[in-house]
Amino acid sequence: MTEFSFDTHLETRGIRNFQASFRARNAAKSLFKAALVGLQGGLNGKITEKDFFDQISPPLLRTASLLNPTKPEKIEGIQLLLPGLAESFPNVTFYTPYIRPIDHLFNLNRMNFSPGSPKDLDLFNEFLNLLSYYSNQQSVDSNQSQKSLNLGEESIRAFYASIYDWSDKNTDPDYPDSSIEGHVQMDDTEWEVKNTQFDKLSEIMLLQSKLIEDGYIDFQIPLNSAKPDVNSWDQNFTVYPVGNIKGKSTGDPKININLASQKNVSDFLKRYQSNNADKSTKQKYADSADLIAEVLIDDFDKQEYYKNFNQIFSKLEGDPLTSGLPKSEEDFFILWSNWYDIHLVTEIENVRAEVRAVVEVDRDENGKVKKENGEYAITIHDFQLH
């Protein structure tokens, strides 16, 4: 009888967990649909992107930048920001929504120019500047003193060359610094070099492990981190074609000036710093990165909403700190985003459900999402429901 009672208890608990999982997944899917409606501008398409983000992440409650937000967190009162969903799913806990514009990230699949060409050198310089800031804190004695390990230029060059040879279209090594040949041998496993573009950012972890094994780098950069201030691959890199706007073939990343913080803008412009005697427009903007960010972004008062690029240039030209810069604001900034990384979490009775996806929207010259055959032009990439 005791054994029968125990089995019945397990079966009942299993049914309850299944029901909780089913409801949590339904809530997560509903939250994702609500996110898509928000990105399209509401049911009537009239809500601006900035208003949508201010709704899901009120400025006075914001603890991190919209372009580098915290991962979903379980916070009391979040249901107040999602009243309709909270009413439809009264027993479900909604975590803070993670909806991150990613147009400013470095696309690893851009590394497709001839080695040593001017465009390739520009990309390497940008890659070098990004990874140069990555560090790892390590204890050096029993008193828990810390020292910071940074990646040197030789290590970063080996990383860049290996990424290039992993994702190019031929089987021959194109860079002498590359650690990648026809195959990658690690422990007892042999991996064939892909020789085509990255499908997932996680592929970088295999190359990183190979470089650590070969002694090129001393520490591992995590794929992602729950803390926005911890260096990770997804903090600055992607494999999606951000910056590829119809009618424009450059595919260069750009930063959303209406959602960025001062630090976001400054860090983005500093990616283009060069040690060469470079007098290019990008170098001039990089040299003035902190000043440009200070003039354009107010982190402490009501931030100006930029509706056009002339408004940005006038702001820069009208301030003594930044007057005289070339009129090249369109090379660096966008007024609204086209690419978003989404991670949504719900929970009921300690059973969690998660939605992950990358979403692409096609906007018109006024920032409104276009319609195609009566449907909003929104494309969902890599949808996952767990």
Secondary structure, 3 states (H helix, E strand, C coil): CHHHHHHHHHHHHHHHHHHHHHHHHHHHHHHHHHHHHHHCCCCCCCCCHHHHHHHHCCHHHCCCCCCCCCCCCCCCCHHHHCHHHHHHCCCCEECCCEEEECCCCEEHHHCCCCCCCHHHHHHHHHHHHHHHCCEEEEECCCCCCEEEEECCHHHHHHHHHHHHHHHCCCCCCCCCCCCCCCEEEECCEEEECCCCCCCCHHHHHHHHHHHHHCCCCCCCCCCCCCCCCCCCHHHHEECCCCCCCCCCCCCCCCEECCCCCHHHHHHHHHCCCCCCCCCCHHHHHHHCHHHHHHHHCCCCCCCCCCCCHHHHHHHHHCCCCCCCCCCCHHHCEECCCCEEEEEEEEEECCEEEEEEEEEEECECCCCCECEECCEECEEEEEEEEC
